[in-house]
Amino acid sequence: MKKPTRRADRPATVAASAEPAPMPTLAHAPMSDIIDALAAGRVTATALTRVYLARIEAYDRDGPMLNSVRALNPDALTIAGKLDDTRPPVKRPLAGVPILIKDNIATSDKQQTTAGSLALEGARAKRDATVVKLLRNAGAVILGKANLTEFANILAMDMPSGYSSLGGQVKNPYAPALMDDRGIPVVSPGGSSSGSAVAVAAGLCAASIGTETSGSLLFPASQNGLVTVKPTVGLISRAGIVPIAHSQDTAGPMTRNVRDAALLLNVLAAKDPRDPVTLRQRRPADYTAGLASDAMKGARIGVPSDPADPLNDPYYGKLAPKWTEVMTEAIKVMEDLGAVVVRASMPTAGWMAGPGTTMAVFNRNPLSRNKGNPMMQSVVFLYELKHDLNLYLKDWATNTEIKTIADIVAFNEAHAEKALRFGQDLFLAANATRGDLSEREYKSARAMDLLAAKTRGMDAYINQHKLDAVLFPGSMGAAIAAKAGYPSVMVPGGFVSGADDKDTPDYPLGITFAGSAWSEHRLLRLAYAFEQASQMRKPPPGLVAL
């Protein structure tokens, strides 16, 4: 295992105060407790921002060098200072709360929006993404941009989670020192919202915003012991987010408990003319209403496993022993809370990567152990990527000569030593499409995705068994919910073995409640009841208060 070495080429940091950090216990506190402290005047926005800046310097830039923060907002302390006399009232519920956002979410200030790509180094945005505008209106302090898997993990088939050519490699805070011979973490930080997740887990911000196309919120939340909401497509505006595929893209909160996720969803779920899909959204007035420890009583929870052929079931059949232990205990907790657990196979089990919805992409990555082998990727992603990314670069990006995906491909080839450590096979495949979504292969693949995931998948399963939610281990249900455009809520479920190496510490495993469109409120209530009964989240060891 490689030992971490200090990098000399880190982005410049905002100077942290030399004064003692006030109320250091807030570092790992839930955002709701931080809001209460701000409202009561027990801490100021400036003091709280300094706490997080000091922790970023100690744990992200130095010490275990988690590398979760790609760049800090140079105006963070100035913004916080203007909010010191503003307590979080109803109209500004996040006044003074420091939040990190993933570096594929546009900001119109001095911060860059790069998606972790060397090709977009220096790029800025013409305006704030809608989610950033909503956060600012609510009084949040945008602390900086979180590192991520480059282009949200659509550049190269075999790119490791948490790596970007501009930001480097994010590490899992539960095992930051364990790296393989290629410099890749033995315990994955999860991707692509790896930096967003690690920063929250390590206490480097009050909460963060990530994005997902398929698993990019759920996977890192699971790996880092966090709560996240992958919302119904259309609940949160995508305007100003560097895209992969409009049919599945969404942003979502990453927090230390369920109530915090509900609080952020209250702010982020808003109709936006820049994203017409949001105009048909349905949401409650308050996602925190009804969060109760008895919300699981009488709920029907589907466990998509095949009683007739359990070993070959794609969701539960081949789990590692510790995963099985975690899920067995989680299901027992739900039953003890009064839930009705329904074990039945998903009607379209095994269809998610079926013929017509995926295509083989040749793996040319010299560092890959799969070099020379074709790997499967979503047809929909590859077609929508060129169309959607070209629109973003045209409508949002500024201070860059990059105008199309073809420009990115050319830049990467010209700077291959730094930009193409893991190749760009997916960008090459996407760039070869027409870019206008007129191809028959794309249309048929999207129709098949909806048939398998929505109509004959989630809809049929939920309706047949009259379910309130479907339970998945970790992020294993990400694809079916994402393709359907349906919501998922993840909550910490337990801990599993990091590797066969006896010296590898355990790391978290989340459980996912998925449901039908606009069912976020119900899923949050179920997740809250489980969270209160199980109390499975534990902060990473060693990242103590300064």
Beta strands, then each sheet from edge to edge (+ up, - down):
strand 1: 69-72
strand 2: 98-102
strand 3: 124-125
strand 4: 141-146
strand 5: 163-164
strand 6: 168-169
strand 7: 207-212
strand 8: 227-230
strand 9: 250-255
strand 10: 300-303
strand 11: 340-343
strand 12: 358-362
strand 13: 374-378
strand 14: 397-398
strand 15: 469-473
strand 16: 488-496
strand 17: 507-514
sheet 1: 1+ 4- 2- 7- 9+ 8- 16+ 17- 15+ 10+ 11+
sheet 2: 3+ 14-
sheet 3: 5+ 6-
sheet 4: 12+ 13-
end
